[in-house]
Amino acid sequence: MGSLTTIQRLSEFAGQSVELQGWVYNTRSSGKIGFLMLRDGTGIVQSVISTDDVSGELFGTFETLTQESAVTVRGEVREDKRAPGGYELLVNGLDVHHVAQDYPIAPKEHGTAFLMDHRHLWLRSRRQHAIMLVRHEVIRACRDFLDNNDFVLVDTPIITPNAVEGTTTLFAIDYFGRSAYLTQSGQLYNEANAIALKKVYCFGPTFRAEKSKTRRHLTEFWMVEPEMAYCDLDGNIEWAEQLVAYIVSRVLETRMEQLDVLERDVSRLEVIGTPFPRVSYTEAVDMLQKAGIDFQWGGDFGGGDETILSENFEQPLIIHRFPAAIKAFYMKRDPDDERLALGVDILAPEGYGEIVGGGQREDDLDTLTTLIKQNDLPLEDYQWYLDLRRYGSVPHSGFGMGIERVVGWICGVPHLRETIPYPRTLTRLEP
């Protein structure tokens, strides 16, 4: 019996006997030789079974295997540059744990609805497996970048009494007879955390009850949200662009195999580097108008507008200082122009839209109180939030980065439903 290992680590065992646990990706046979493509969650390897090396009984067992049958395979690792991953397994032992029924996702074209109905099985395909590994790397890169820059992870509640991004996209729930909501963002609590710990971040699911069917929207998605005390808008922008650039470089360093499976044009990612280009909202409006778009100052950018703006740049595009009227109540006003809020969005290249949104927070008690009233929000629900301006208020900023949009951009995936294991959309709650 050889060493129990994974397909990902086979290069460490060239010429040695190993044991692999996994599932049958597919099989074929040619006379006295059989080929078993085995997947184990870390990769796929070709396993060669020959009647010259194994008993007729074992070879007969191989011939009964169906796609997704669960097996343990033993054999010698042999280097072969023609094989997937550069190595193959010469089989001398095979244990069958389960022979799968006819697998519904056959190697043929299926419609999107069928694949989404079978999402729990579709995840096993090479393409979806590659996307999930890139997603894992994006999340790991976020954590490493922030942890290595002295940010502290502080969890924020998923059930909240307050709106963060406006009241029209809240999922309301009954909380023992009281009104509560699924969180739109951890930001308000993160501001409290930043006053306690200076540089913090939260990471978790967020929810938006947007009745949108576009490829860029999910009702449940994941965000990483850094928040920094003693940080203005410019400092906030620098942290955001450094994080995005770091993520791209990490994926290029560690996940080229997966990007190759996805047929991603990595040259579009290799050019990413800081600083990113910066334009004001007003400059962006001028760009749209010069492109022939009937867009008026004061409006919010739609997906089409963002695509047109980003097409002018190879790098992610930073847009700052938006009209205060289209931003959240907590956004600090520009001291040089009260019409503007000190907000920032970062648009990914290639038409993937906004991947970062944030800004400097209003730190003055009286001003924030007035803004809450002007937005018809219940003042009593925000007393704890106002306390942050009563006790040790300082300039502070933060941003949220949507994991799914970053994964979609890096992978070159056109729809966010493939960037999360089990997507929730306007029309889908299962599986």
N, C-alpha and C positions, 0 to 999 in steps of 0.2 A: 504494500500500500504506500502511495506517495504522499507528499505533503499536501494538505488541504490549502488551496490558494484561490485566487480569483483570476479571471481572464486578463484584467488590467495589469497584473503583476507577472504574467507568464515569462517576460523577458528575463526575469531574475532566475528562472529555472530551466534555461536551455540545456538539453541533454539529460535532464533529471525526470523522475517519475512524479506526477502530481495527481491530485484528485480535485475535480471541479463539480460543484453543485449548481444546477440550473434548469433551464427549460429548452425544449427543442424549438429552434427557430424555423428550420426546415430540414428535409432529408432528400437524398437521391442516391441511387446505386447504379453501378456499372459493372455487371457481371459479378466478380468475386470481391469487389471493393465497394464499400458504402461510405457516404459522406454525410456527417451529422453536423449541421450548424447549430452550435450551442450558444445560448445567451445566459448570462448570469447577473445582469444588472450593471456590470462594469464594462461589458463589451460583448463581442461575438467572436467565436473562434471556430475554425473548421476542424472537425475531428474525423480522422480517417480510420475506418474499420475494414480490415482485410481478413478473408477466410484463411490466409496463410498464418495469421497471428492469433486468431481467436477461434473458439469452437463453433461448430455449426449451430449449436443451440443459442450461443450468444448472438451470432449473426442473425439468426431467425428472430430473436428478441428485438434487435435493431429494426428489422423490417416491419414490426408491428407498431412502431412509434408514430404518433400523429403530432401535428403542430401544437406546441405548448404543453406537451407531455413533460412531467417533472422527472428528472433523472440525475444520477451521479455518474460521472464518467472518469475513468482512471486511464492513465497512459503516459507516454514519454513526450516531452516538449521538444519539438524540432523547429529550428529556424527555417523559414521558407519565405523569401521576399515576395513570392507570388500570392501568398495567402493573406487574407484580411488581417491586418495588424502585424504581419511579418512572421507569425508563428502559427504552427498547427499542432494538433495532438494526435499521436499514434496510439489508438485505443487498444487496451488489453483487458479492460474491465468495464462493466456497465450494470448499474442498478436502476430499475424502473420503480419509481415511487407512485406514479399516477399516469395512466393513459388518458389524455384529454379527449373529450367529445369533439365532434366536428367544429372547428374553430370558425366563428362567424365572420371574422375579418380575414378573408382569403387574399392571396397576392393578386388582387385585381383592383380596378377603380371602384370606389364607393362614394356615394354622395355625402355632402357635409352633414346633413341631418342624421344619416345612418351612423356616421362616425361619432358624432356627438352623443347619440343615444347609447353608443358603446364606448364612451370615453374611458371607462374603467379598464377596457381591454386595449383600446387604441394607444394608450400610454406605452404599451410594450413595443410599438413599432420603432424602427431606427430613427425616423425623423422626430417623433415625439420624445423618444429617449434622449436624443441630442439636445432638444430644446430644454428639457428638464435639467440636464447637466449644466447647460449654460446658465439657466436660472439659479441653480445652486451656486455657481461661481460668482454671479452678480451679487447675490446675498452675502456670500462669504467675503467678497471684496469690500462691500459696504461696511461690514462689521470690522474687518481688519483695518481699513482706513480710519474709521472713527475711533476704534479702540487704541490704535497706535498714535493718535493725535489727542489723547487724553480726554476724549468724550466718555461719558458714563451712560450706560444703558439704564434707563429708568422706565418701567412699564407704566402705561396709562390705561384708564378704564375703557372697556368696549361699550358698556352701558353707561350713558351719561344723561344729565338733566338739561344740557345746554346744546344749542346749535352752534356750529363753528363756521360753516360755509353757507349760511342762509337757511331759512326754514322750509324752502320748497322741495328739498331733496332729502328730507329726513325719513328714515324708517322708524315709525312710532311703535312702541311696545307698551303693554300694561305692566307696571312694576308694582304689584301688590296694591292696586287701586290708584297709583300715581302714574303720571305721564313720564315716560322716559324714551330714550332714542338709542339706536345703534350709532356708534360714533362715526362722524364724517372725517375726523382727524384727532390726533392726540395733542394738537398744538396748545390749546388753552392750559391743559395740565402741564405740558412741557415747559411753558413759560414759568410756572411755579417751580418746576424742577430745576430750571436754569438759575433762578434766583438762589436756590439752595446749593447747587453743585457747579454752577458757572457754565460748563459745557456738557450738554446731555443729548441723548437721542432716544426716541422710542421707535419700535418696529412692530408692526402688526396689521391685522386686517382693518379696513375702513369700508364704509358703506355709503352709497349715494343712490337714492331712489329716483334716478333720472330716467325718464321715459325715452330713452335714446336707443336706436338700433344700429348705430354706426360701428365701424370696425375698431374704433378707439375707445369704446366705453364698456365697462363692466359695472354691475351693481355692487359687487364685492371685489375689492382689490387690496393689494398690500403696499404700504408706504413705509419708507424710512424717513424719519423727521428729526433732523438735528435742530437744536435751539441753543443760542449763545448769549450769555449776559455780556455787557460791555462790548457790543458788536453793532456796527451801523450797517447800512445797506451795502456799501462797498465791500466791507469785510464779509458779509453774508454771500455776496456774489463770488468772491474768491474761494470760499469754502465749497460752494456748490460746484463751480467749474473744476476744482481740483478733484472732488469726489467722482464726478462723471468721467474725467480723463483717466483717473486711476482704475476705475472699473473696466473701461475699454482696454487698457493696457494689460490688465490681469487676464481678461478673457482671451486676448490674443496670445498671451504667454502660455496659458494652460489648456485652452479648449479649441485648438486649431483642428483637431480631428473631428469634433462635433460641427464646427463651422464648415468643414469640408463636406460632411454628410448633408448639411443644409444648403450646399452650393452657394454659400455667402461670398460675395465679392469683398474679400478682406481688405483690398486696397482702399475701399471707402472708409474703413475703420483705422487703418494704419496711419492715415494723415491726421488723426485727431490729436490735438495737443493744445495746451494753454499758452497764452490767454485766448478765450473765445471772443469772437467779434461782439461788440456791444452797440446797440442802437436804442434810442429812446422810443417810447410809444409814438410820439409825434413824428419822429423820423420814419418809423415803420408805416404809419398811415400814409405818409408822403410816398413811400416806396410802392404801396398798393395802388395809390391813385395814379402814379406814373406807369404802372403796369396795366392801366385801363380798368381797374376795379372800382366800382361805385361804392366806396367806403367812406363814411363820414367820421370825423373826429368825435370821440365820445362813445363809439360802439365797441363791443367786445369782439375779439377775433374769433371767427369760426374755423373749422378744420380746413376748409379750402383756403382761407386767408393765411393760416399758418404754413400750409404747404407752399404757397407762392413766396412767402417771405423766406422760408428756409432754403428754397431752391437757389437762392442767390449766394449760398455759402456752402463750403465743404465741411466746415466746423459747426458744432451746435451754436445756435444764435441766442444771445442774451438780449432780452427786451426789458427795459426798466422804465419806471415812472409812468404808471397808468393813470387814467382818470379815476379820481377817488370814488366817483359815483358807481363804478362797476366793480369795485373791490370791497372786501369784507370790512366790517365796522372797525376792527381792531388795527387796521393798517395806518401807520403814521403818515401825516400829510407832509408834503415837500415844503420846507420852510421858505423856499424861493418861489413857490407857486402853489397856492392853497387848492387849486383845482386838481392837483396831482397827488397820488399816493406813492410812498416809497416801496413799491412792489417790484418783483422781478419774476419773469418766466424764462425758462430755457427751452428752446425748440430744437428737437433732434433734426439732423439733416435727412434728406431723402423723403420728406413728407410724412414723418412719423409723429409730428405734433409735439405738444408740450410734455416734457419729461420731468421738469422741475417747476414748482411754483412756490413763492414765498415773499418775504419782505421784512422791513423793519416794523416793529410793533409800536403802537402808541403807548408812551410811558408816562404821560401826564394824567393825573387822576381826574381833574375837571373836564379835560377834553374827552377822555374816554367815556366818562359818565354821559356827557352830551351826545356822543355818537351812539351809545346804546339806546338812549331815548329817541334819537332821530330815526333809528332803524326799527322802532316799535318793538323792541325786545323787552321782556320783563326784567326790570332793574333788580328785583329781589333775587333772581336766579344767578345774577352775576356779581353779587356782593363779595364772594370769595375771590373772584377774579380781580375785582377792584382793590382788594386788600394788597395785591402785589404792587399797586401804585401808592399805597399808603405806607408800606413798610419796606424801605430799601429799594425804591424804584430806580432803575438805571436804563440807559439805552440797550435794547436787546433785539435780536433778529433771529430768523430761522427759515427753514424751507422744508417742503415735502418732495420726495422723489418717488414717483410711481414705479414699482418694480416691473410690472407687466409691460409698460411702455418702453422701458429701457431694454428689457429682454427682447421685445418685438423688434426694436430698432437694431440691436446688435445681431440678432439672428436673421434679420431680413424677412420676418414673418408678417404677412399683411394684416392679420386679424388677431386681436388680443385673446380670442378664445383658445388659441394654441399655446399661450404663454403662461397659463396657470393650470394646475392639474385638473380642477373641476370648476369650469367657468360658470358664473351666475350672470345671466343677462335678463333683459326684459321678458323674454319668452322661455327661459330655461331654468328649471330648478333641479332637474335630475340629469345624470345620476348623482 
